Amino acid sequence: MSLRLVIYLSFSVLFMALATGPVFAESVQGKEEQAPEEISAYEHLDQFIDVLTIIRKNYVEQAPIDQLMSGAIKGMLNELDPHSAYMPPDMFDEMQIETMGEFNGLGVEITVKDHLITIIAPIADTPADRAGIRAGDIIIEIDGVLTKEMSVMDAVNKMRGPKGSKISLGIMRSGESAPLTFTLTRETIRVDSIKHRLYDPAIGYVRISQFQQRTAREFKAALKQLHEEAELQGLVIDLRNNPGGLLDQAVQVCDLFLDSGKIVSTQGRRSTDNFTYNATALDTEPSYPIVVLINEGSASASEIVAGALQDHKRAVILGTGSFGKGSVQSIIPLANHSGLRLTTAYYYTPNGTSIQARGIVPDVHVEQAVWQQTVTTQQTKEKDLDNHLETPTQESLGNATPQPDEEPPSDFQLLRALDLLRGWQQMKHLQPCLTNDEAATS
């Protein structure tokens, strides 16, 4: 079989798979004319095969056909968008493992922005996070290799490696005049998708670090435990530096707080990519107030959650503008155990808004800041006066006042979220001030 025929057959099967989904056979009676776009595609294939043949015959060294084909596929996908990529068999297998929450590497989610490898977010409590790498940092070198024009999957492949091995990253950071160098040790990254705790007075806090296969189930379990500890008066959902993950998990998390209406919709070129996810009344949480924390490292699935709760006015969004990844990627297996990650649709918030390259705009804009205790002059208080009265005992006042949990002293955004929820609890008990006319008619 000639090389030209093999290439035709290989690309024809690939085109059919991408255009129609599963490849199927059907009887065709009579010879039908080819559509203009099909003729154009085959003309381009002729040119591709001519170039491939010239390389195979004339290149100074023997070029393996599998490497040439792999490079051609990578090149096609690199021309599309930063999130479409070809995954060789080993990377495809590791990607499937990663959705379970465990992989070997540094703990960063990356993308390509202006042809530069840019960090969407470091994953909490990973080598990258502990080293101080931040969302928005640009990776300019990996072990001395310049990353300009490098694809996302090539960069991921270079950063993955055996546990305990070291790697050097050259980082360009906004506000810094010179590149920063980080030497990191690869670890087996086990991402705990959910962390939770309770703050006084009965305000729950749940952080979602990434949307994995178990996220919705673990999130629901965390809420159940918080309900057992106290009757919740408010909830903080922390999506900061959450790079996203599985769409269905984001939908299930939203469904816990909405009893009806649209959560998110997707629209693509194929009818099978057009879908609307709606909320159900099953297991809906009580209507306590919610604050959702986001920042520039909140992307994809985390933006779906923030956008849905914001559009339904179910939560106040606090923090800084999100990353702005409003596209859906489908994973398409190929015959040799490799795969494609292909952008197949855009997603839209319940109000029909696309956040692609725009992001979620918070309702309350709060920049992160370092909280420091300032030195103040000691002031005289009642307790400092001679013969002052002592504080009455708790028994004489009734029930003991609950002691607040330890607060995060350096997390300014979380402190503001807690203050907002506490203020809401205090304000809702206030009685409205009546005018003289209203008082006369009451």
HUTAKA-V690655 format. One record per backbone hydrogen bond with DSSP energy under -0.5 kcal/mol. CO is the residue of the C=O (numbers start at 0). NH is the residue of the N-H. Records with the same first field share a line. If there is no record, write none. Layout:
CO = NH, NH
This chain:
1 = 5
2 = 6
3 = 7
4 = 8
5 = 9
6 = 10
7 = 11
8 = 12
9 = 13
10 = 14
11 = 15
12 = 16
13 = 17
14 = 18
15 = 19
16 = 20
27 = 29
29 = 31
34 = 37, 38
35 = 39
36 = 40
37 = 41
38 = 42
39 = 43
40 = 44
41 = 45
42 = 46
43 = 47
44 = 48
45 = 49
46 = 50
47 = 51
48 = 52
49 = 53
50 = 54
51 = 55
52 = 56
53 = 57
54 = 58
61 = 63
63 = 67
64 = 68
65 = 69
66 = 70
67 = 71
68 = 72
69 = 73
70 = 74
71 = 75
72 = 76
73 = 77
74 = 78
75 = 78
76 = 79, 80
80 = 83
84 = 340
85 = 87
86 = 338
87 = 91
88 = 92
89 = 93
90 = 94
91 = 95
92 = 96
93 = 97
94 = 98
96 = 99, 101
97 = 100
98 = 212
100 = 190
102 = 104, 188
104 = 186
105 = 127
106 = 122
108 = 119, 120
110 = 112, 117
112 = 115
114 = 148
115 = 112, 117
116 = 138
117 = 110, 119
118 = 135
120 = 108
122 = 125
125 = 129
126 = 130
127 = 131, 132
128 = 131
133 = 136
136 = 118, 138
137 = 139, 171
138 = 116
139 = 146
140 = 169
141 = 144
143 = 145
144 = 141
146 = 149
150 = 154
151 = 155
152 = 156
153 = 157
154 = 158
155 = 159
161 = 164
164 = 185
166 = 183
167 = 142
168 = 170, 181
169 = 139, 140
170 = 172, 179
171 = 137
172 = 175
179 = 170
181 = 168, 183
183 = 166, 185
185 = 163
186 = 104, 188
187 = 189
188 = 102, 190
189 = 191
190 = 192
192 = 208
194 = 206
196 = 204
198 = 202
201 = 203, 232, 233
202 = 198
203 = 235
204 = 196
205 = 237
206 = 194, 208
208 = 242
209 = 211
210 = 245
211 = 214
213 = 217
214 = 218
215 = 219
216 = 220
217 = 221
218 = 222
219 = 223
220 = 224
221 = 225
222 = 226
223 = 227
224 = 228
225 = 229
229 = 231
232 = 288
233 = 203
234 = 236, 290
235 = 205, 237
236 = 238, 292
237 = 207
238 = 241
240 = 242
241 = 298
243 = 210
245 = 249
246 = 250
247 = 251
248 = 252
249 = 253
250 = 254
251 = 255
252 = 255
253 = 256, 257
255 = 284
260 = 278
262 = 349
263 = 276
264 = 347
265 = 274
266 = 345
269 = 272
270 = 273
272 = 274
274 = 265
275 = 277
276 = 262, 263
280 = 283
285 = 287
288 = 234
289 = 315
290 = 236, 292
291 = 317
292 = 238
293 = 319
294 = 297
296 = 298
297 = 322
298 = 301
299 = 302, 303
300 = 304
301 = 305
302 = 306
303 = 307
304 = 308
305 = 309
306 = 310
307 = 311
308 = 313, 314
309 = 312
314 = 316
315 = 291, 317
316 = 362, 363
317 = 293
318 = 365
323 = 325, 356
325 = 346
327 = 343, 344
329 = 331, 341
330 = 332
331 = 339
333 = 336
337 = 333
338 = 86
339 = 331, 341
340 = 84
341 = 329, 343
343 = 268
344 = 327
345 = 266
347 = 264
348 = 351
352 = 348
354 = 357, 358
359 = 321, 361
362 = 364
363 = 318, 365
368 = 370, 411
369 = 371
371 = 373
380 = 383
381 = 384
384 = 387
392 = 395, 396
393 = 396, 397
406 = 408
407 = 410
409 = 411
410 = 414
411 = 415
412 = 416
413 = 417
414 = 418
415 = 419
416 = 420
417 = 421
418 = 422
419 = 423
420 = 424
421 = 425
422 = 426
423 = 427
425 = 428
426 = 429
431 = 433
434 = 438
435 = 439
436 = 440
437 = 441
